[in-house]
Amino acid sequence: MLFDPCGASKVRSSARLAGFATFACANIWMPAAADAQRLPPYLADRGTGIATSMFGEYVHKGELLVYPFHEFTAFNQFEYKPAELGFGLDQDFRGKFREHEANFFLALGVSDRIALELESALFTTARLRKDPSDPSALPSELKESGFGDTQAEIRYRFAHETVKRPELFSYLEVDFPFQRGRRIIGTQTWAYKFGAGAIKGFSFGTLTARVAGQYDEADKQVVFGEYALEYLKRFSPKFRFYTGMEGDQDEVEWIVEGQYWLARRVHLKLNSAFGVTSKAPDFAPEIGIMFRF
């Protein structure tokens, strides 16, 4: 039988293609079990990345996180002032509020210590039903839709976690006033938030505590703002569980989230927040898919 150089070339090309496909599947479509096994026990739940503002999510140097998600928020006792909505009466009332948001989140690991974030509600629909006891000229139902909240963050890790010491980080958030003409969607004034936190891994899971102060252009004063205590646990290469208590002044929520790995760099996020105090949302579910590049 004569040697066929063209046929041999096809065989080599097919072998290279098969090898590349196997490598791609191993790195994209398989859970990162081996990576987790190589980490020290205190990093087993979260890995070595920098904490982001997304619950239970961390970004590594040179990594890009892309997270499209939908969020629904329901208040049965939403506190509002007609004067702040342009209807004169400077008095607190409670109405029913519903909001849907199509959101997009990006996080970039600039270095082993610095991460950048951008989050935006690309489309928002909101509806506020007036309190029956409200005598102002506010319509019985106020509706708005369009571009929503947009915020950017820079995060800095100034101490890595060790066996005995927690990881320490800080962050600066800026909210952009892209919706100055809106009443119930978007952000109407510049707002800033500066916070810090600590993370420590244990055999039973990973704990995070964080606090922040905030400044709003309208109020022109610094107030104690966001605070949280969070718990994260990886139960298997494909499933991770998160729960936490998060507050903003007198609004406190309890959050529960499940993360399921569809592929090595793709996982589903399902969570919901439940109001603990009367001013917090009663119910706020979220669903999205996190991609890592």
Backbone bond lengths (Angstrom), bond angles and torsions (degrees), N, CA, C in turn:
res aa  C-N    CA-C-N  psi(-1)  N-CA   C-N-CA  omega(-1)  CA-C   N-CA-C  phi
1 M - - - 1.474 - - 1.527 109.17 -
2 L 1.355 116.96 133.19 1.455 121.49 -178.69 1.524 110.79 -77.56
3 F 1.304 115.72 147.03 1.479 121.15 177.15 1.526 109.80 -75.15
4 D 1.324 115.86 131.43 1.478 121.56 -179.13 1.520 108.79 -108.61
5 P 1.357 118.89 100.61 1.472 120.71 -177.55 1.515 112.36 -62.38
6 C 1.335 116.26 -34.05 1.480 118.85 179.71 1.520 110.43 -66.08
7 G 1.351 114.58 -40.37 1.465 117.91 179.36 1.512 111.47 -65.89
8 A 1.348 116.58 -39.79 1.470 120.01 178.68 1.514 111.26 -63.39
9 S 1.339 114.96 -38.50 1.470 119.15 178.87 1.514 110.83 -63.63
10 K 1.350 115.68 -38.97 1.467 119.44 179.59 1.520 110.97 -65.17
11 V 1.362 115.04 -38.64 1.465 119.29 179.02 1.522 110.86 -63.33
12 R 1.380 115.73 -44.75 1.470 119.40 179.42 1.527 110.79 -63.11
13 S 1.349 116.82 -41.22 1.467 120.66 179.51 1.518 110.72 -63.60
14 S 1.341 116.19 -41.80 1.465 120.13 179.39 1.517 110.81 -64.27
15 A 1.345 115.57 -39.01 1.468 119.44 179.23 1.520 111.19 -65.21
16 R 1.353 115.64 -42.11 1.473 119.11 178.43 1.524 110.73 -63.71
17 L 1.351 115.86 -41.79 1.461 120.22 179.82 1.520 111.07 -63.30
18 A 1.333 115.67 -42.35 1.465 119.68 179.08 1.527 110.92 -64.12
19 G 1.351 115.69 -39.88 1.463 119.45 178.42 1.507 112.15 -63.79
20 F 1.346 115.52 -42.00 1.464 119.42 178.78 1.523 110.97 -64.46
21 A 1.346 116.31 -41.90 1.467 120.38 -179.84 1.523 110.66 -62.73
22 T 1.347 115.95 -41.13 1.467 119.84 178.64 1.522 111.11 -63.48
23 F 1.347 115.97 -42.99 1.472 120.47 178.82 1.524 110.81 -63.07
24 A 1.338 116.77 -43.22 1.467 120.88 -178.93 1.512 110.79 -63.60
25 C 1.339 116.13 -43.59 1.462 119.53 179.74 1.520 111.21 -63.53
26 A 1.334 115.58 -40.49 1.468 119.47 -179.03 1.511 112.02 -65.64
27 N 1.351 116.61 -34.42 1.460 120.13 -175.63 1.520 113.94 -92.68
28 I 1.338 117.84 -17.73 1.461 119.84 -176.87 1.518 112.01 -113.15
29 W 1.336 117.00 -42.10 1.457 119.32 -169.44 1.514 114.59 -105.43
30 M 1.316 118.45 7.86 1.455 120.42 178.11 1.521 109.95 -116.61
31 P 1.352 118.32 144.36 1.462 121.10 178.34 1.517 111.45 -60.28
32 A 1.323 115.50 152.78 1.472 120.90 -177.08 1.521 110.82 -87.72
33 A 1.315 117.18 54.46 1.462 121.00 -177.40 1.515 111.47 -66.93
34 A 1.338 115.85 -41.88 1.466 119.25 -178.18 1.514 111.22 -63.98
35 D 1.350 117.07 -39.26 1.462 120.82 179.03 1.516 110.75 -60.68
36 A 1.344 116.06 -44.94 1.464 120.39 -178.46 1.523 110.98 -63.48
37 Q 1.343 116.66 -35.94 1.461 120.01 -178.31 1.527 112.11 -69.04
38 R 1.334 117.96 -25.54 1.468 121.11 -178.44 1.525 112.29 -83.33
39 L 1.322 118.41 -13.28 1.459 121.99 -176.84 1.519 111.03 -79.54
40 P 1.346 117.42 152.99 1.465 119.46 171.09 1.522 109.50 -63.43
41 P 1.325 118.31 153.17 1.468 121.48 -174.51 1.527 114.37 -53.83
42 Y 1.325 117.87 -36.21 1.464 119.49 -176.89 1.533 113.01 -72.70
43 L 1.340 117.97 -10.44 1.467 121.82 176.59 1.525 112.58 -108.18
44 A 1.325 117.49 5.38 1.466 121.21 -173.71 1.526 113.09 -62.61
45 D 1.320 117.98 -30.69 1.466 120.61 -177.70 1.520 113.17 -79.69
46 R 1.343 117.19 -32.19 1.458 119.48 -168.75 1.523 115.61 -125.37
47 G 1.316 119.00 -17.45 1.452 120.90 -177.16 1.516 111.83 82.83
48 T 1.332 116.46 -160.16 1.468 121.55 -172.61 1.526 113.69 -105.23
49 G 1.329 117.77 6.82 1.460 120.58 -175.46 1.519 114.15 -75.05
50 I 1.338 114.90 172.03 1.467 123.22 176.47 1.525 108.69 -85.22
51 A 1.318 117.08 136.31 1.462 121.28 179.10 1.525 110.60 -62.86
52 T 1.333 116.76 135.09 1.463 121.97 175.23 1.526 109.23 -105.44
53 S 1.327 116.25 178.79 1.460 120.56 179.07 1.524 112.31 -79.30
54 M 1.340 117.53 -10.25 1.458 121.09 175.38 1.522 109.49 -81.34
55 F 1.318 116.80 136.41 1.455 121.29 -176.77 1.530 111.15 -55.88
56 G 1.341 115.83 125.40 1.451 121.65 174.62 1.511 115.35 64.52
57 E 1.340 117.74 27.94 1.464 120.55 -178.31 1.529 110.50 -122.59
58 Y 1.342 115.66 141.44 1.459 122.48 -176.07 1.525 108.82 -137.71
59 V 1.328 116.82 143.95 1.460 121.39 -178.03 1.526 109.65 -120.08
60 H 1.334 116.07 137.43 1.460 122.15 -179.30 1.525 111.24 -96.53
61 K 1.307 115.64 163.54 1.466 121.54 176.11 1.532 110.15 -55.77
62 G 1.340 116.30 129.25 1.455 121.52 179.06 1.515 114.71 78.87
63 E 1.315 117.78 3.23 1.462 122.07 -177.14 1.527 110.49 -100.61
64 L 1.322 116.09 145.01 1.462 122.68 176.34 1.520 108.79 -118.08
65 L 1.334 116.95 125.18 1.459 122.29 174.36 1.519 108.72 -100.27
66 V 1.323 116.25 133.80 1.464 122.50 177.18 1.524 107.08 -127.28
67 Y 1.333 115.83 121.09 1.468 120.07 -173.60 1.524 110.97 -134.72
68 P 1.330 118.46 95.93 1.461 120.72 170.47 1.532 108.60 -84.10
69 F 1.335 117.33 134.73 1.462 118.98 -178.01 1.524 111.48 -153.58
70 H 1.326 114.76 159.51 1.466 121.85 176.92 1.520 108.72 -115.17
71 E 1.326 115.29 138.18 1.465 120.72 179.89 1.526 110.07 -132.20
72 F 1.324 115.28 135.23 1.464 122.22 175.68 1.522 108.17 -116.97
73 T 1.321 116.99 136.36 1.467 121.38 -179.60 1.519 109.75 -128.56
74 A 1.333 116.09 130.26 1.462 121.35 -179.71 1.524 110.37 -126.65
75 F 1.328 115.94 123.15 1.466 123.63 171.84 1.528 107.73 -114.05
76 N 1.309 117.37 126.98 1.465 119.96 170.48 1.520 111.55 -92.28
77 Q 1.341 116.59 -17.88 1.465 121.89 178.80 1.528 108.80 -133.00
78 F 1.325 116.41 61.67 1.461 121.66 -178.05 1.535 109.87 -76.16
79 E 1.332 116.26 122.16 1.466 120.25 -178.09 1.527 110.66 -82.88
80 Y 1.322 116.00 129.58 1.467 120.93 178.72 1.523 110.23 -147.21
81 K 1.327 115.47 158.18 1.459 123.11 172.74 1.529 107.77 -116.60
82 P 1.323 119.64 124.17 1.466 120.54 177.27 1.525 112.61 -53.71
83 A 1.339 117.72 -35.23 1.469 121.13 -179.19 1.528 111.04 -61.99
84 E 1.331 117.36 -37.74 1.460 120.89 -179.79 1.524 112.17 -72.02
85 L 1.324 116.58 -15.71 1.465 121.63 178.01 1.525 111.88 -101.65
86 G 1.339 115.46 3.75 1.463 119.94 177.48 1.510 114.75 91.84
87 F 1.340 117.73 21.82 1.458 120.14 -176.67 1.534 113.03 -125.09
88 G 1.329 116.86 30.31 1.460 121.92 163.19 1.502 119.95 82.39
89 L 1.310 120.03 -55.28 1.455 122.61 -170.07 1.531 111.25 -74.67
90 D 1.350 116.45 121.02 1.464 121.79 -178.13 1.526 109.59 -95.31
91 Q 1.317 115.56 73.69 1.458 121.95 -176.97 1.528 108.92 -148.87
92 D 1.335 116.07 145.32 1.468 119.95 -178.48 1.520 111.60 -79.76
93 F 1.340 114.75 137.50 1.462 122.31 173.53 1.521 108.46 -136.17
94 R 1.329 116.08 168.12 1.462 121.54 178.49 1.531 109.73 -124.18
95 G 1.334 115.96 120.82 1.456 120.76 178.13 1.521 110.91 -124.42
96 K 1.324 116.23 175.30 1.464 121.20 176.61 1.526 109.20 -91.55
97 F 1.334 115.35 133.27 1.465 120.75 -176.11 1.520 109.45 -130.85
98 R 1.339 116.12 134.51 1.460 122.48 176.59 1.525 108.95 -132.14
99 E 1.338 116.26 138.40 1.466 120.25 -178.01 1.528 110.37 -144.71
100 H 1.338 115.42 135.81 1.463 122.91 172.29 1.523 107.75 -117.04
101 E 1.334 116.35 135.90 1.468 120.58 179.67 1.526 110.56 -133.52
102 A 1.336 115.40 131.46 1.464 121.95 169.80 1.524 106.31 -98.99
103 N 1.321 116.68 107.27 1.466 122.24 -169.91 1.523 112.57 -109.28
104 F 1.329 114.01 159.74 1.464 121.47 177.48 1.521 107.75 -140.78
105 F 1.336 115.91 130.13 1.466 121.80 -176.66 1.522 109.63 -127.18
106 L 1.339 115.55 135.56 1.463 122.26 176.20 1.525 108.96 -128.34
107 A 1.325 116.65 141.09 1.467 121.42 173.31 1.520 108.37 -140.09
108 L 1.322 116.27 135.06 1.460 122.17 -178.84 1.521 109.75 -124.19
109 G 1.334 115.97 126.72 1.460 120.35 174.74 1.517 109.83 -83.54
110 V 1.326 116.71 99.04 1.464 121.56 -177.08 1.522 110.76 -71.01
111 S 1.305 115.95 -40.59 1.464 121.97 178.36 1.519 108.16 -150.95
112 D 1.316 115.85 -171.25 1.458 120.09 178.24 1.527 111.76 -72.83
113 R 1.327 116.73 -9.15 1.463 120.68 -178.27 1.529 114.10 -121.91
114 I 1.322 118.14 -21.10 1.464 121.36 -172.81 1.524 110.95 -119.27
115 A 1.335 115.92 135.61 1.462 122.25 174.81 1.523 109.00 -134.48
116 L 1.328 116.03 146.86 1.459 123.11 177.08 1.519 109.17 -116.39
117 E 1.346 115.52 145.83 1.462 120.61 -179.53 1.520 111.06 -134.82
118 L 1.327 114.84 151.68 1.460 122.25 170.87 1.517 107.46 -142.66
119 E 1.331 116.31 128.57 1.463 121.57 178.12 1.519 108.94 -132.56
120 S 1.338 116.01 135.71 1.458 119.43 -177.79 1.524 110.53 -146.04
121 A 1.332 115.11 140.45 1.463 121.50 171.07 1.526 106.55 -88.87
122 L 1.322 116.47 98.44 1.461 120.59 -174.18 1.523 112.05 -66.52
123 F 1.331 115.98 -31.64 1.466 119.36 175.19 1.519 108.69 -148.35
124 T 1.320 115.51 131.64 1.463 122.71 -177.53 1.519 110.10 -130.94
125 T 1.324 116.43 139.02 1.461 121.32 168.94 1.528 107.22 -125.12
126 A 1.321 116.99 134.20 1.464 121.15 -177.39 1.522 110.18 -139.68
127 R 1.328 114.70 149.24 1.463 120.86 -179.95 1.525 109.17 -141.50
128 L 1.318 117.12 127.21 1.464 123.39 177.00 1.521 109.26 -116.65
129 R 1.318 115.86 122.33 1.465 120.96 175.49 1.524 108.92 -96.61
130 K 1.281 114.85 128.56 1.465 122.90 -174.59 1.529 111.97 -64.03
131 D 1.327 115.55 141.54 1.459 122.17 172.14 1.534 108.53 -62.60
132 P 1.353 118.91 129.67 1.473 120.86 179.95 1.529 113.60 -56.96
133 S 1.336 117.05 -25.77 1.467 119.90 -179.33 1.524 113.07 -88.29
134 D 1.325 117.97 0.78 1.467 122.73 -178.81 1.533 109.76 -81.15
135 P 1.360 118.64 113.91 1.470 121.11 -177.97 1.532 113.95 -88.71
136 S 1.329 117.68 3.17 1.466 120.80 -175.81 1.532 111.05 -72.20
137 A 1.337 114.74 176.80 1.470 121.27 179.98 1.524 112.86 -82.39
138 L 1.325 117.37 6.60 1.456 121.01 176.76 1.528 109.70 -57.95
139 P 1.342 118.39 132.10 1.471 120.18 178.49 1.528 111.33 -59.35
140 S 1.318 116.46 156.38 1.462 120.19 -179.95 1.525 111.65 -60.69
141 E 1.338 116.31 -28.57 1.459 120.95 175.31 1.518 109.24 -141.86
142 L 1.323 115.87 123.45 1.463 122.07 179.66 1.524 108.43 -107.40
143 K 1.345 116.31 124.57 1.466 121.42 -178.62 1.519 110.34 -122.02
144 E 1.327 115.25 142.72 1.465 121.28 173.61 1.521 109.29 -146.34
145 S 1.318 115.93 153.30 1.461 120.94 175.72 1.517 109.23 -151.13
146 G 1.321 116.00 157.86 1.459 120.87 179.70 1.517 111.92 139.57
147 F 1.313 115.67 -159.93 1.465 123.23 179.91 1.524 109.44 -65.76
148 G 1.333 117.46 133.33 1.460 121.01 -174.17 1.515 114.34 -106.54
149 D 1.335 115.51 -145.61 1.471 121.69 -177.04 1.524 111.69 -66.17
150 T 1.334 115.63 142.36 1.466 121.87 173.76 1.520 108.44 -135.95
151 Q 1.316 116.11 131.36 1.464 120.25 -179.11 1.518 110.67 -143.65
152 A 1.321 115.28 151.96 1.463 122.14 177.89 1.523 108.46 -126.50
153 E 1.320 115.92 150.07 1.466 120.90 179.54 1.517 110.56 -137.43
154 I 1.318 114.92 149.62 1.460 121.70 165.14 1.522 106.56 -120.10
155 R 1.328 116.25 132.85 1.461 121.98 -177.20 1.525 109.46 -121.39
156 Y 1.318 115.02 138.09 1.462 120.71 -176.40 1.526 109.83 -130.16
157 R 1.315 115.97 125.83 1.463 121.77 175.58 1.523 107.92 -98.09
158 F 1.316 117.30 111.13 1.463 118.92 -176.97 1.521 113.41 -102.31
159 A 1.325 119.04 0.40 1.470 121.41 172.40 1.520 108.95 -155.98
160 H 1.339 116.61 124.17 1.454 121.19 177.06 1.529 110.42 -76.30
161 E 1.315 115.46 151.15 1.457 120.08 176.51 1.527 110.57 -71.34
162 T 1.323 115.74 141.81 1.464 122.22 173.35 1.528 107.98 -126.64
163 V 1.316 116.20 -175.41 1.464 119.90 179.32 1.528 110.89 -58.46
164 K 1.327 117.12 -38.86 1.466 120.99 -175.63 1.525 114.00 -104.17
165 R 1.337 118.29 -21.97 1.463 120.82 -171.68 1.529 111.13 -113.15
166 P 1.335 118.18 139.57 1.465 120.12 177.24 1.525 111.74 -75.72
167 E 1.307 115.49 159.63 1.462 119.83 170.82 1.523 108.48 -75.23
168 L 1.335 117.06 140.89 1.461 122.29 179.73 1.521 109.01 -120.95
169 F 1.329 116.38 135.73 1.460 120.28 -178.73 1.528 110.27 -144.97
170 S 1.320 115.26 162.69 1.463 121.27 175.53 1.523 108.31 -139.07
171 Y 1.326 115.74 165.85 1.465 119.36 -179.54 1.529 110.96 -154.87
172 L 1.323 114.69 150.36 1.458 122.74 175.30 1.519 107.95 -124.29
173 E 1.323 116.33 125.28 1.467 122.23 -179.48 1.522 109.91 -116.07
174 V 1.326 116.07 139.58 1.463 122.55 176.25 1.521 108.26 -124.84
175 D 1.344 116.50 125.82 1.466 122.13 174.88 1.521 108.60 -101.42
176 F 1.335 116.24 129.82 1.464 121.36 -174.45 1.533 111.50 -94.28
177 P 1.337 117.68 135.13 1.474 121.37 -177.47 1.531 112.29 -84.65
178 F 1.325 116.60 63.78 1.461 120.39 -177.68 1.531 112.85 -77.82
179 Q 1.331 116.89 -10.56 1.468 119.86 -176.54 1.530 111.26 -126.10
180 R 1.310 115.68 54.99 1.474 119.68 -179.53 1.529 112.16 -62.56
181 G 1.315 117.43 -27.52 1.462 120.68 -178.29 1.514 114.45 -88.68
182 R 1.324 118.00 -2.53 1.462 121.50 -179.75 1.526 110.79 -92.53
183 R 1.339 115.16 163.99 1.464 119.82 -178.95 1.525 112.62 -110.69
184 I 1.341 117.33 -42.87 1.469 119.06 -172.57 1.535 113.30 -122.91
185 I 1.329 118.59 2.89 1.463 120.15 172.71 1.522 109.22 -127.57
186 G 1.322 115.27 158.71 1.454 119.96 176.93 1.517 113.12 71.82
187 T 1.326 114.76 -171.57 1.463 122.98 -179.83 1.518 109.02 -117.07
188 Q 1.331 116.30 128.90 1.464 121.21 -174.38 1.529 113.63 -95.46
189 T 1.317 117.57 -19.91 1.470 121.11 -178.79 1.525 109.71 -137.20
190 W 1.336 116.13 159.71 1.463 119.87 174.34 1.527 109.60 -62.70
191 A 1.321 116.31 138.80 1.463 120.74 177.09 1.526 108.77 -140.41
192 Y 1.327 115.56 143.71 1.463 121.38 -176.86 1.528 109.29 -131.32
193 K 1.316 115.37 146.37 1.457 120.67 179.11 1.528 108.44 -139.28
194 F 1.332 115.85 130.02 1.466 120.51 176.07 1.514 108.32 -124.21
195 G 1.339 115.44 125.77 1.454 118.94 -176.96 1.514 113.07 -139.75
196 A 1.327 114.90 172.71 1.460 122.17 178.59 1.519 108.52 -147.55
197 G 1.329 114.97 157.27 1.454 118.38 -179.03 1.510 112.52 -156.47
198 A 1.336 114.61 172.99 1.460 122.24 179.19 1.522 108.76 -137.16
199 I 1.343 116.14 144.16 1.466 122.59 -179.71 1.521 108.67 -129.13
200 K 1.343 116.15 134.72 1.477 119.61 176.60 1.518 109.74 -142.72
201 G 1.332 115.02 129.25 1.451 121.04 178.34 1.520 112.03 -92.79
202 F 1.344 115.55 139.62 1.463 122.51 177.76 1.528 108.51 -131.11
203 S 1.317 116.44 174.52 1.463 120.17 178.99 1.525 111.62 -65.08
204 F 1.331 117.25 -28.56 1.461 121.36 -178.30 1.530 113.12 -89.87
205 G 1.335 118.12 -5.63 1.456 121.24 -178.74 1.519 111.12 144.91
206 T 1.322 115.54 -177.20 1.467 121.86 -177.72 1.521 109.98 -114.11
207 L 1.331 116.35 130.61 1.460 122.55 -179.75 1.526 110.10 -108.08
208 T 1.327 115.38 140.42 1.462 122.30 175.61 1.519 108.84 -131.28
209 A 1.318 116.84 134.93 1.465 122.47 174.24 1.523 107.78 -126.35
210 R 1.335 117.11 137.34 1.470 120.42 179.79 1.522 110.32 -148.95
211 V 1.326 115.01 151.48 1.465 122.42 177.10 1.525 107.93 -140.65
212 A 1.333 116.04 157.33 1.465 119.81 -179.50 1.521 110.27 -152.36
213 G 1.323 114.49 151.06 1.453 121.81 169.75 1.520 108.35 -106.82
214 Q 1.318 117.81 156.34 1.457 119.80 -178.17 1.529 111.70 -140.38
215 Y 1.337 113.64 152.76 1.459 121.40 179.65 1.516 108.15 -131.90
216 D 1.335 115.74 130.92 1.455 121.92 179.44 1.523 109.47 -117.51
217 E 1.330 115.87 136.01 1.462 121.54 -179.04 1.526 112.07 -57.27
218 A 1.332 117.06 -34.21 1.462 120.64 -177.63 1.525 111.62 -72.88
219 D 1.341 117.08 -44.58 1.466 120.61 -177.14 1.521 113.04 -80.31
220 K 1.358 115.95 -27.08 1.464 121.59 179.14 1.533 112.98 56.24
221 Q 1.322 116.05 41.59 1.458 120.28 175.11 1.529 110.01 -153.81
222 V 1.330 115.13 151.32 1.458 120.87 177.65 1.520 108.51 -89.26
223 V 1.334 116.18 129.35 1.460 120.53 179.93 1.521 109.35 -128.17
224 F 1.319 115.43 157.37 1.462 120.97 173.22 1.517 107.58 -70.21
225 G 1.330 117.30 123.72 1.459 119.76 -172.18 1.509 113.96 -115.95
226 E 1.321 115.79 -107.96 1.458 122.42 -171.33 1.524 111.96 -73.78
227 Y 1.326 116.37 143.36 1.460 122.23 174.69 1.529 107.89 -152.28
228 A 1.327 116.61 151.05 1.462 119.36 -176.61 1.521 111.32 -159.87
229 L 1.325 114.79 152.07 1.458 123.69 169.14 1.524 106.24 -128.89
230 E 1.353 116.75 122.73 1.459 120.87 -170.05 1.527 111.88 -127.27
231 Y 1.329 114.52 152.38 1.468 121.66 179.26 1.519 108.78 -131.62
232 L 1.343 116.98 134.88 1.460 122.77 179.98 1.523 109.23 -134.30
233 K 1.335 116.19 136.51 1.463 120.04 179.43 1.530 110.08 -145.13
234 R 1.340 115.81 126.39 1.466 120.50 173.52 1.529 108.05 -91.74
235 F 1.335 116.00 116.29 1.458 120.73 -178.78 1.524 112.74 -91.03
236 S 1.336 116.64 -23.19 1.459 121.01 179.12 1.522 107.98 -160.22
237 P 1.348 118.21 170.74 1.467 119.10 177.30 1.524 113.41 -58.28
238 K 1.345 117.21 -22.72 1.459 120.41 -176.43 1.524 114.73 -105.25
239 F 1.325 118.60 -9.31 1.471 118.73 -175.04 1.522 111.90 -136.62
240 R 1.333 114.34 133.26 1.463 122.09 176.62 1.525 108.33 -132.77
241 F 1.332 115.76 142.46 1.469 122.18 -175.91 1.523 109.90 -118.36
242 Y 1.322 115.07 138.77 1.469 121.34 178.37 1.522 108.85 -130.57
243 T 1.322 116.10 142.56 1.457 121.25 167.74 1.524 108.40 -149.49
244 G 1.317 116.30 153.47 1.462 119.08 -178.01 1.510 112.37 -169.43
245 M 1.311 114.56 161.46 1.466 122.72 172.26 1.518 106.68 -110.56
246 E 1.334 116.27 124.08 1.460 121.11 -178.93 1.521 109.12 -127.94
247 G 1.325 115.82 137.22 1.454 120.23 179.90 1.511 112.35 -133.58
248 D 1.316 114.76 158.75 1.463 122.56 173.15 1.520 106.05 -140.00
249 Q 1.336 115.68 99.59 1.462 122.80 -171.35 1.531 109.04 57.23
250 D 1.352 119.57 -114.51 1.469 120.01 -176.92 1.526 113.53 -99.06
251 E 1.331 117.55 16.05 1.468 121.79 174.09 1.529 108.32 -105.13
252 V 1.326 116.70 115.82 1.464 121.28 -177.49 1.526 109.24 -123.97
253 E 1.349 115.51 133.01 1.459 121.72 -179.59 1.519 110.43 -125.66
254 W 1.317 115.21 152.10 1.458 122.43 170.02 1.521 107.33 -109.04
255 I 1.337 117.00 126.32 1.465 121.79 -176.25 1.521 110.11 -116.17
256 V 1.325 115.55 138.87 1.464 122.76 175.13 1.523 107.67 -128.96
257 E 1.346 116.84 133.86 1.466 120.26 -179.36 1.519 111.39 -141.88
258 G 1.331 115.02 142.27 1.453 122.50 170.91 1.520 109.53 -116.15
259 Q 1.323 116.68 137.43 1.467 122.28 178.66 1.526 108.12 -121.40
260 Y 1.351 115.77 122.25 1.463 120.53 -177.45 1.520 109.97 -120.80
261 W 1.342 116.60 124.45 1.462 121.86 -176.66 1.526 110.66 -79.65
262 L 1.332 115.72 116.34 1.454 122.20 174.63 1.524 110.44 -85.88
263 A 1.323 115.85 -24.50 1.460 123.89 179.88 1.516 107.53 -158.64
264 R 1.325 116.52 175.40 1.465 120.25 -177.04 1.521 112.02 -58.18
265 R 1.329 117.59 -38.83 1.460 122.08 -176.82 1.527 112.95 -118.65
266 V 1.307 115.77 22.09 1.470 120.46 179.45 1.520 108.55 -138.42
267 H 1.334 117.53 125.72 1.456 118.43 174.23 1.522 112.40 -142.49
268 L 1.319 113.68 150.38 1.461 123.13 179.44 1.520 109.31 -86.18
269 K 1.328 116.38 137.84 1.463 122.03 176.97 1.530 108.77 -120.11
270 L 1.319 115.76 124.66 1.462 122.44 175.98 1.517 107.75 -127.41
271 N 1.326 117.14 120.32 1.459 118.36 178.09 1.513 111.20 -144.88
272 S 1.310 114.84 167.03 1.459 120.62 173.67 1.518 109.43 -151.04
273 A 1.321 114.50 143.89 1.465 121.49 174.57 1.525 108.53 -106.47
274 F 1.325 115.87 143.51 1.457 122.27 179.17 1.525 108.21 -126.80
275 G 1.317 116.36 132.43 1.455 120.63 -177.24 1.518 112.90 -68.15
276 V 1.325 116.23 131.62 1.462 122.42 176.19 1.521 109.99 -99.31
277 T 1.332 117.07 -37.46 1.463 121.77 176.16 1.528 109.46 -106.78
278 S 1.321 116.66 163.82 1.469 121.35 -172.96 1.524 113.35 -66.49
279 K 1.326 117.93 -25.78 1.463 120.53 -177.61 1.527 113.25 -88.28
280 A 1.321 117.15 -7.39 1.465 121.25 179.76 1.525 110.13 -84.03
281 P 1.344 117.89 159.98 1.468 120.07 175.02 1.526 110.56 -58.63
282 D 1.332 116.77 140.44 1.462 119.91 177.68 1.521 111.26 -70.19
283 F 1.342 115.57 -37.00 1.458 120.62 -173.54 1.519 107.91 -155.46
284 A 1.347 117.28 129.78 1.468 120.21 -178.07 1.529 109.94 -146.87
285 P 1.345 117.89 81.67 1.464 120.49 178.40 1.524 112.27 -79.18
286 E 1.328 115.15 156.07 1.469 122.03 -179.56 1.522 109.07 -144.81
287 I 1.326 116.15 140.92 1.460 121.51 175.41 1.523 109.32 -139.30
288 G 1.327 116.34 137.96 1.458 119.92 179.19 1.515 111.06 -168.47
289 I 1.319 116.29 173.25 1.463 122.54 178.48 1.523 108.93 -124.50
290 M 1.323 115.59 125.76 1.460 122.38 -179.37 1.531 109.88 -94.93
291 F 1.341 114.73 126.61 1.464 121.64 177.27 1.530 108.82 -112.55
292 R 1.338 116.39 141.42 1.463 122.21 178.02 1.523 109.73 -121.18
293 F 1.322 116.05 129.21 1.462 121.12 -179.00 1.532 109.88 -124.65
